[in-house]
Amino acid sequence: MMTISVRQAIPADLPKIVDHYGSSDTPWDPFGDIKTLQRIPIEGLIVAEVNNEYAGFLYWFTGENPWFDPGTKRFAYIHELHVLEKFQGKKVGKNLLAYALQQLKEKIPTVYISTSESNMVARHLYENAGFRPFSRSIHYKLEF
């Protein structure tokens, strides 16, 4: 029997997150480097465990007046949701998302999350949680 638990991250969880996430290819992505990860606000970082074994993480941050949605004052943005491959399809992501939304709905009126159009698993998860698409972005490419 699997027992999934979700809780606030603690400093001892950070090496597991970095190992799981792997090295980062962008300078603004804190999850691939322990020193960078230690500098983010930990209150938006939660972890899931399956039978007391690390299974994944979710990170959100809060802000005001998002440029991409004029008229919204306070918001939260779920920046990352990652589940170890061996625990995918076992409701770990659903539990992480539900835990985060439960915490956020008490203090934040609007929550955003994004994924690629082709990530049908994530889209299904987010839409089942009540998220609805509200904008699309276009990525351009120039090759020389």
MDTraj code that builds the backbone (N, CA, C; nanometers):
import mdtraj as md
import numpy as np

residues = "MET MET THR ILE SER VAL ARG GLN ALA ILE PRO ALA ASP LEU PRO LYS ILE VAL ASP HIS TYR GLY SER SER ASP THR PRO TRP ASP PRO PHE GLY ASP ILE LYS THR LEU GLN ARG ILE PRO ILE GLU GLY LEU ILE VAL ALA GLU VAL ASN ASN GLU TYR ALA GLY PHE LEU TYR TRP PHE THR GLY GLU ASN PRO TRP PHE ASP PRO GLY THR LYS ARG PHE ALA TYR ILE HIS GLU LEU HIS VAL LEU GLU LYS PHE GLN GLY LYS LYS VAL GLY LYS ASN LEU LEU ALA TYR ALA LEU GLN GLN LEU LYS GLU LYS ILE PRO THR VAL TYR ILE SER THR SER GLU SER ASN MET VAL ALA ARG HIS LEU TYR GLU ASN ALA GLY PHE ARG PRO PHE SER ARG SER ILE HIS TYR LYS LEU GLU PHE".split()
xyz = np.array([
    [0.0837, -0.1183, 0.0000],
    [0.0000, 0.0000, 0.0000],
    [0.0879, 0.1243, 0.0000],
    [0.0510, 0.2215, -0.0815],
    [0.1276, 0.3463, -0.0898],
    [0.0636, 0.4527, -0.0026],
    [0.1470, 0.5191, 0.0752],
    [0.1022, 0.6336, 0.1529],
    [0.1739, 0.7567, 0.1005],
    [0.0973, 0.8514, 0.0476],
    [0.1531, 0.9763, -0.0055],
    [0.1327, 1.0845, 0.0993],
    [0.2406, 1.1526, 0.1339],
    [0.2297, 1.2664, 0.2241],
    [0.2963, 1.3870, 0.1595],
    [0.2410, 1.5040, 0.1879],
    [0.2944, 1.6288, 0.1356],
    [0.3166, 1.7197, 0.2554],
    [0.4297, 1.7899, 0.2542],
    [0.4636, 1.8766, 0.3664],
    [0.5506, 1.9918, 0.3194],
    [0.5629, 2.0889, 0.4057],
    [0.6534, 2.2012, 0.3835],
    [0.7964, 2.1469, 0.3740],
    [0.8733, 2.1972, 0.2791],
    [1.0127, 2.1555, 0.2663],
    [1.0947, 2.2102, 0.3825],
    [1.1998, 2.1378, 0.4148],
    [1.2969, 2.1809, 0.5150],
    [1.4341, 2.1805, 0.4485],
    [1.5321, 2.2478, 0.5068],
    [1.6646, 2.2529, 0.4433],
    [1.7229, 2.1159, 0.4071],
    [1.6929, 2.0134, 0.4831],
    [1.7447, 1.8793, 0.4533],
    [1.6882, 1.8212, 0.3237],
    [1.5773, 1.8764, 0.2734],
    [1.5170, 1.8296, 0.1477],
    [1.5886, 1.8841, 0.0246],
    [1.6604, 1.9938, 0.0381],
    [1.7162, 2.0624, -0.0784],
    [1.8102, 1.9750, -0.1612],
    [1.9019, 1.8966, -0.1013],
    [1.9863, 1.8095, -0.1848],
    [1.9056, 1.7079, -0.2663],
    [1.7959, 1.6576, -0.2115],
    [1.7113, 1.5627, -0.2858],
    [1.6488, 1.6302, -0.4073],
    [1.6065, 1.7556, -0.3887],
    [1.5462, 1.8304, -0.4988],
    [1.6489, 1.8538, -0.6093],
    [1.7699, 1.8945, -0.5726],
    [1.8756, 1.9197, -0.6708],
    [1.9117, 1.7903, -0.7432],
    [1.9253, 1.6800, -0.6701],
    [1.9574, 1.5509, -0.7336],
    [1.8481, 1.5101, -0.8314],
    [1.7246, 1.5288, -0.7929],
    [1.6105, 1.4923, -0.8761],
    [1.6033, 1.5802, -1.0005],
    [1.6199, 1.7096, -0.9814],
    [1.6027, 1.8057, -1.0896],
    [1.7161, 1.7988, -1.1908],
    [1.8370, 1.7763, -1.1435],
    [1.9533, 1.7733, -1.2323],
    [2.0075, 1.9123, -1.2563],
    [2.1133, 1.9199, -1.3323],
    [2.1763, 2.0499, -1.3556],
    [2.0850, 2.1385, -1.4392],
    [2.0930, 2.2670, -1.4115],
    [2.0071, 2.3643, -1.4782],
    [2.0779, 2.4220, -1.5994],
    [2.0005, 2.4515, -1.7019],
    [2.0587, 2.5127, -1.8217],
    [2.0247, 2.6604, -1.8321],
    [1.9617, 2.7166, -1.7290],
    [1.9282, 2.8589, -1.7296],
    [1.9759, 2.9241, -1.6006],
    [2.0222, 3.0470, -1.6072],
    [2.0752, 3.1122, -1.4872],
    [1.9694, 3.1483, -1.3836],
    [1.8425, 3.1554, -1.4217],
    [1.7391, 3.1938, -1.3271],
    [1.6684, 3.0733, -1.2645],
    [1.7130, 2.9550, -1.2939],
    [1.6502, 2.8340, -1.2438],
    [1.7263, 2.7826, -1.1216],
    [1.6698, 2.7923, -1.0020],
    [1.7441, 2.7586, -0.8809],
    [1.7501, 2.6100, -0.8461],
    [1.6756, 2.5251, -0.9136],
    [1.6571, 2.3880, -0.8667],
    [1.7706, 2.2936, -0.8999],
    [1.8636, 2.3348, -0.9831],
    [1.9751, 2.2497, -1.0203],
    [2.1038, 2.2790, -0.9453],
    [2.0986, 2.3728, -0.8496],
    [2.2194, 2.4112, -0.7767],
    [2.1829, 2.4367, -0.6303],
    [2.2486, 2.3687, -0.5399],
    [2.2133, 2.3768, -0.3981],
    [2.2296, 2.5181, -0.3428],
    [2.3369, 2.5884, -0.3797],
    [2.3580, 2.7233, -0.3259],
    [2.2513, 2.8207, -0.3752],
    [2.2121, 2.8074, -0.5006],
    [2.1066, 2.8925, -0.5545],
    [1.9721, 2.8566, -0.4913],
    [1.9463, 2.7289, -0.4748],
    [1.8204, 2.6840, -0.4160],
    [1.8075, 2.7323, -0.2713],
    [1.9166, 2.7394, -0.2000],
    [1.9129, 2.7864, -0.0611],
    [1.8711, 2.9326, -0.0499],
    [1.8774, 3.0063, -0.1589],
    [1.8441, 3.1494, -0.1556],
    [1.6973, 3.1796, -0.1879],
    [1.6209, 3.0806, -0.2316],
    [1.4804, 3.1093, -0.2622],
    [1.3975, 3.1060, -0.1337],
    [1.2824, 3.1757, -0.1325],
    [1.1948, 3.1693, -0.0148],
    [1.1390, 3.0278, 0.0018],
    [1.1725, 2.9631, 0.1103],
    [1.1351, 2.8224, 0.1288],
    [0.9862, 2.8040, 0.1593],
    [0.9158, 2.9118, 0.1963],
    [0.7744, 2.8953, 0.2293],
    [0.6909, 2.8502, 0.1093],
    [0.7380, 2.8688, -0.0122],
    [0.6656, 2.8218, -0.1295],
    [0.7128, 2.6872, -0.1808],
    [0.7964, 2.6196, -0.1059],
    [0.8534, 2.4921, -0.1499],
    [0.7952, 2.3791, -0.0662],
    [0.7310, 2.2835, -0.1333],
    [0.6744, 2.1676, -0.0648],
    [0.7279, 2.0406, -0.1292],
    [0.7300, 1.9341, -0.0522],
    [0.7776, 1.8057, -0.1027],
    [0.6722, 1.6985, -0.0783],
    [0.6754, 1.5980, -0.1642],
    [0.5896, 1.4805, -0.1471],
    [0.6787, 1.3617, -0.1162],
    [0.6260, 1.2742, -0.0340],
    [0.6935, 1.1488, -0.0026],
    [0.5948, 1.0346, -0.0212],
    [0.6460, 0.9231, -0.0692],
    [0.5672, 0.8014, -0.0793],
    [0.6321, 0.7009, 0.0142],
    [0.5567, 0.6582, 0.1126],
    [0.6101, 0.5681, 0.2160],
    [0.7411, 0.6209, 0.2723],
    [0.7425, 0.7500, 0.3032],
    [0.8581, 0.8209, 0.3619],
    [0.9783, 0.8341, 0.2694],
    [0.9605, 0.8096, 0.1401],
    [1.0677, 0.8271, 0.0417],
    [1.0366, 0.9496, -0.0442],
    [1.1363, 1.0361, -0.0646],
    [1.1175, 1.1555, -0.1466],
    [1.0603, 1.1161, -0.2823],
    [0.9541, 1.1887, -0.3255],
    [0.8870, 1.1548, -0.4509],
    [0.8734, 1.2729, -0.5462],
    [0.8871, 1.3976, -0.4961],
    [0.8735, 1.5122, -0.5845],
    [0.8598, 1.6410, -0.5068],
    [0.8506, 1.7515, -0.5826],
    [0.8382, 1.8822, -0.5195],
    [0.7529, 1.9756, -0.6040],
    [0.7070, 2.0809, -0.5391],
    [0.6340, 2.1884, -0.6044],
    [0.6840, 2.3180, -0.5429],
    [0.6994, 2.4208, -0.6276],
    [0.7425, 2.5515, -0.5785],
    [0.6535, 2.6603, -0.6357],
    [0.6079, 2.7503, -0.5477],
    [0.5335, 2.8677, -0.5923],
    [0.5935, 2.9927, -0.5305],
    [0.5652, 3.1049, -0.5966],
    [0.6006, 3.2347, -0.5396],
    [0.4796, 3.3253, -0.5523],
    [0.4771, 3.4304, -0.4736],
    [0.3667, 3.5244, -0.4783],
    [0.4156, 3.6592, -0.5302],
    [0.3228, 3.7365, -0.5815],
    [0.3576, 3.8678, -0.6337],
    [0.2352, 3.9551, -0.6477],
    [0.2564, 4.0713, -0.7066],
    [0.1487, 4.1669, -0.7293],
    [0.1562, 4.2206, -0.8717],
    [0.0398, 4.2504, -0.9261],
    [0.0273, 4.3144, -1.0570],
    [0.1064, 4.2435, -1.1678],
    [0.0696, 4.1216, -1.2020],
    [0.1450, 4.0517, -1.3064],
    [0.1319, 4.1212, -1.4417],
    [0.2432, 4.1340, -1.5117],
    [0.2428, 4.2007, -1.6421],
    [0.1567, 4.1273, -1.7437],
    [0.1422, 3.9955, -1.7254],
    [0.0725, 3.9130, -1.8248],
    [-0.0781, 3.9063, -1.8023],
    [-0.1276, 3.9695, -1.6940],
    [-0.2711, 3.9681, -1.6677],
    [-0.3113, 4.0973, -1.5968],
    [-0.3172, 4.2092, -1.6728],
    [-0.3525, 4.3382, -1.6124],
    [-0.4864, 4.3295, -1.5384],
    [-0.4944, 4.3959, -1.4256],
    [-0.6161, 4.3948, -1.3458],
    [-0.6074, 4.3012, -1.2267],
    [-0.5171, 4.2047, -1.2326],
    [-0.4964, 4.1163, -1.1188],
    [-0.4013, 4.1851, -1.0224],
    [-0.4394, 4.1882, -0.8969],
    [-0.3544, 4.2557, -0.7983],
    [-0.2570, 4.1583, -0.7322],
    [-0.3068, 4.0662, -0.6538],
    [-0.2204, 3.9690, -0.5845],
    [-0.2346, 3.8332, -0.6522],
    [-0.1227, 3.7625, -0.6635],
    [-0.1268, 3.6332, -0.7304],
    [-0.0174, 3.5415, -0.6760],
    [-0.0329, 3.4146, -0.7077],
    [0.0721, 3.3157, -0.6854],
    [0.0986, 3.2512, -0.8205],
    [0.2230, 3.2141, -0.8414],
    [0.2614, 3.1456, -0.9647],
    [0.3305, 3.0155, -0.9271],
    [0.2732, 2.9049, -0.9695],
    [0.3368, 2.7753, -0.9453],
    [0.4431, 2.7594, -1.0528],
    [0.5658, 2.7699, -1.0090],
    [0.6811, 2.7755, -1.0991],
    [0.7281, 2.6368, -1.1418],
    [0.7260, 2.5417, -1.0522],
    [0.7722, 2.4059, -1.0834],
    [0.6878, 2.3030, -1.0108],
    [0.6620, 2.1928, -1.0787],
    [0.6010, 2.0751, -1.0187],
    [0.6711, 1.9560, -1.0824],
    [0.7461, 1.8829, -1.0008],
    [0.8230, 1.7691, -1.0529],
    [0.7985, 1.6461, -0.9673],
    [0.7806, 1.5332, -1.0334],
    [0.7614, 1.4052, -0.9658],
    [0.8647, 1.3080, -1.0210],
    [0.9318, 1.2364, -0.9309],
    [1.0271, 1.1341, -0.9758],
    [0.9567, 1.0369, -1.0700],
    [1.0277, 0.9938, -1.1707],
    [0.9679, 0.9075, -1.2723],
    [0.9009, 0.7839, -1.2128],
    [0.9632, 0.7226, -1.1137],
    [0.9054, 0.5994, -1.0580],
    [0.7747, 0.6219, -0.9836],
    [0.7439, 0.7485, -0.9515],
    [0.6186, 0.7783, -0.8818],
    [0.5160, 0.8476, -0.9719],
    [0.5494, 0.8690, -1.0976],
    [0.4548, 0.9317, -1.1890],
    [0.3371, 0.8376, -1.2138],
    [0.2192, 0.8957, -1.2271],
    [0.0987, 0.8164, -1.2486],
    [0.0415, 0.7571, -1.1212],
    [0.0936, 0.7995, -1.0054],
    [0.0490, 0.7457, -0.8770],
    [-0.0136, 0.8535, -0.7878],
    [-0.0581, 0.9636, -0.8483],
    [-0.1275, 1.0733, -0.7809],
    [-0.0377, 1.1610, -0.6934],
    [0.0940, 1.1513, -0.7094],
    [0.1851, 1.2367, -0.6332],
    [0.1691, 1.3820, -0.6775],
    [0.1682, 1.4063, -0.8084],
    [0.1498, 1.5416, -0.8596],
    [0.0162, 1.5995, -0.8177],
    [-0.0875, 1.5193, -0.8225],
    [-0.2210, 1.5636, -0.7807],
    [-0.2198, 1.6047, -0.6339],
    [-0.1521, 1.5284, -0.5501],
    [-0.1438, 1.5604, -0.4072],
    [-0.0618, 1.6865, -0.3822],
    [0.0485, 1.7019, -0.4540],
    [0.1287, 1.8241, -0.4404],
    [0.0456, 1.9465, -0.4785],
    [-0.0232, 1.9378, -0.5907],
    [-0.1027, 2.0501, -0.6388],
    [-0.2174, 2.0814, -0.5424],
    [-0.2856, 1.9801, -0.4941],
    [-0.3972, 2.0014, -0.4006],
    [-0.3490, 2.0673, -0.2713],
    [-0.2358, 2.0231, -0.2207],
    [-0.1794, 2.0809, -0.0983],
    [-0.1456, 2.2282, -0.1198],
    [-0.0801, 2.2578, -0.2304],
    [-0.0426, 2.3958, -0.2609],
    [-0.1660, 2.4841, -0.2742],
    [-0.2648, 2.4382, -0.3483],
    [-0.3853, 2.5183, -0.3692],
    [-0.4623, 2.5406, -0.2391],
    [-0.4629, 2.4409, -0.1529],
    [-0.5295, 2.4568, -0.0233],
    [-0.4623, 2.5671, 0.0580],
    [-0.3301, 2.5697, 0.0576],
    [-0.2583, 2.6746, 0.1302],
    [-0.2787, 2.8114, 0.0658],
    [-0.2771, 2.8165, -0.0661],
    [-0.2852, 2.9445, -0.1358],
    [-0.4237, 3.0068, -0.1322],
    [-0.5271, 2.9271, -0.1386],
    [-0.6621, 2.9839, -0.1503],
    [-0.7033, 3.0634, -0.0280],
    [-0.6382, 3.0430, 0.0828],
    [-0.6711, 3.1179, 0.2043],
    [-0.6170, 3.2606, 0.2004],
    [-0.5170, 3.2879, 0.1139],
    [-0.4547, 3.4203, 0.1163],
    [-0.4334, 3.4847, -0.0202],
    [-0.4481, 3.4097, -0.1284],
    [-0.4195, 3.4605, -0.2624],
    [-0.5417, 3.4373, -0.3515],
    [-0.5913, 3.5417, -0.4210],
    [-0.7136, 3.5246, -0.5012],
    [-0.6919, 3.4579, -0.6380],
    [-0.5694, 3.4624, -0.6918],
    [-0.5456, 3.4107, -0.8265],
    [-0.4159, 3.3305, -0.8284],
    [-0.4210, 3.2138, -0.8915],
    [-0.3025, 3.1285, -0.9036],
    [-0.2826, 3.0963, -1.0508],
    [-0.1583, 3.1074, -1.0965],
    [-0.1211, 3.0756, -1.2343],
    [-0.0274, 2.9554, -1.2354],
    [-0.0317, 2.8851, -1.3453],
    [0.0615, 2.7749, -1.3717],
    [0.0712, 2.7636, -1.5232],
    [0.1821, 2.7162, -1.5732],
    [0.1934, 2.7023, -1.7188],
    [0.2631, 2.5716, -1.7531],
    [0.2419, 2.5296, -1.8756],
    [0.3067, 2.4105, -1.9285],
    [0.3087, 2.4227, -2.0799],
    [0.3794, 2.3338, -2.1429],
    [0.3804, 2.3351, -2.2888],
    [0.2490, 2.2775, -2.3407],
    [0.2126, 2.3205, -2.4585],
    [0.0871, 2.2753, -2.5182],
    [0.0860, 2.1235, -2.5386],
    [0.2029, 2.0646, -2.5596],
    [0.2107, 1.9209, -2.5858],
    [0.2149, 1.8352, -2.4596],
    [0.2253, 1.8950, -2.3415],
    [0.2334, 1.8181, -2.2169],
    [0.0918, 1.7838, -2.1699],
    [0.0368, 1.6814, -2.2280],
    [-0.1025, 1.6457, -2.2007],
    [-0.1231, 1.5964, -2.0579],
    [-0.0247, 1.5321, -1.9991],
    [-0.0379, 1.4855, -1.8607],
    [-0.0540, 1.6052, -1.7677],
    [0.0328, 1.7054, -1.7821],
    [0.0242, 1.8251, -1.6984],
    [-0.1059, 1.9002, -1.7253],
    [-0.1408, 1.9150, -1.8496],
    [-0.2640, 1.9871, -1.8825],
    [-0.3856, 1.9201, -1.8190],
    [-0.3903, 1.7890, -1.8241],
    [-0.5003, 1.7138, -1.7635],
    [-0.5027, 1.7378, -1.6121],
    [-0.3870, 1.7306, -1.5489],
    [-0.3769, 1.7536, -1.4046],
    [-0.4271, 1.8930, -1.3679],
    [-0.3793, 1.9941, -1.4391],
    [-0.4153, 2.1326, -1.4069],
    [-0.5638, 2.1592, -1.4333],
    [-0.6145, 2.1097, -1.5442],
    [-0.7548, 2.1321, -1.5760],
    [-0.8464, 2.0597, -1.4778],
    [-0.8071, 1.9416, -1.4335],
    [-0.8862, 1.8700, -1.3328],
    [-0.8852, 1.9422, -1.1985],
    [-0.7820, 2.0213, -1.1732],
    [-0.7742, 2.0991, -1.0489],
    [-0.8523, 2.2299, -1.0600],
    [-0.9050, 2.2610, -1.1787],
    [-0.9858, 2.3807, -1.1962],
    [-0.9197, 2.4915, -1.2766],
    [-0.7935, 2.4753, -1.3143],
    [-0.7272, 2.5768, -1.3974],
    [-0.7885, 2.5764, -1.5365],
    [-0.7931, 2.6942, -1.5963],
    [-0.8419, 2.7082, -1.7333],
    [-0.7416, 2.7907, -1.8125],
    [-0.7173, 2.7544, -1.9389],
    [-0.6259, 2.8348, -2.0204],
    [-0.6780, 2.9770, -2.0343],
    [-0.5872, 3.0739, -2.0296],
    [-0.6319, 3.2112, -2.0493],
    [-0.5446, 3.2863, -2.1482],
    [-0.4290, 3.2338, -2.1823],
    [-0.3463, 3.2973, -2.2856],
    [-0.2502, 3.1940, -2.3429],
    [-0.1946, 3.2273, -2.4573],
    [-0.0942, 3.1427, -2.5212],
    [0.0251, 3.2293, -2.5547],
    [0.1415, 3.1684, -2.5587],
    [0.2602, 3.2431, -2.6000],
    [0.3186, 3.1770, -2.7242],
    [0.3901, 3.2546, -2.7989],
    [0.4532, 3.2052, -2.9211],
    [0.6038, 3.2110, -2.9007],
    [0.6698, 3.1050, -2.9332],
    [0.8154, 3.0997, -2.9252],
    [0.8706, 3.1151, -3.0667],
    [0.9638, 3.2056, -3.0811],
    [1.0267, 3.2285, -3.2115],
    [1.1649, 3.1689, -3.2125],
    [1.2121, 3.1396, -3.3320],
    [1.3442, 3.0797, -3.3483],
    [1.4115, 3.1426, -3.4691],
    [1.5372, 3.1736, -3.4551],
    [1.6160, 3.2259, -3.5661],
    [1.7439, 3.1449, -3.5728],
    [1.7674, 3.0811, -3.6847],
    [1.8892, 3.0018, -3.7009],
    [1.9770, 3.0677, -3.8047],
    [2.1082, 3.0667, -3.7817],
    [2.2052, 3.1224, -3.8761],
    [2.2853, 3.0105, -3.9388],
])
top = md.Topology()
chain = top.add_chain()
for i, resn in enumerate(residues, 1):
    res = top.add_residue(resn, chain, resSeq=i)
    for name in ("N", "CA", "C"):
        top.add_atom(name, md.element.get_by_symbol(name[0]), res)
traj = md.Trajectory(xyz[None], top)
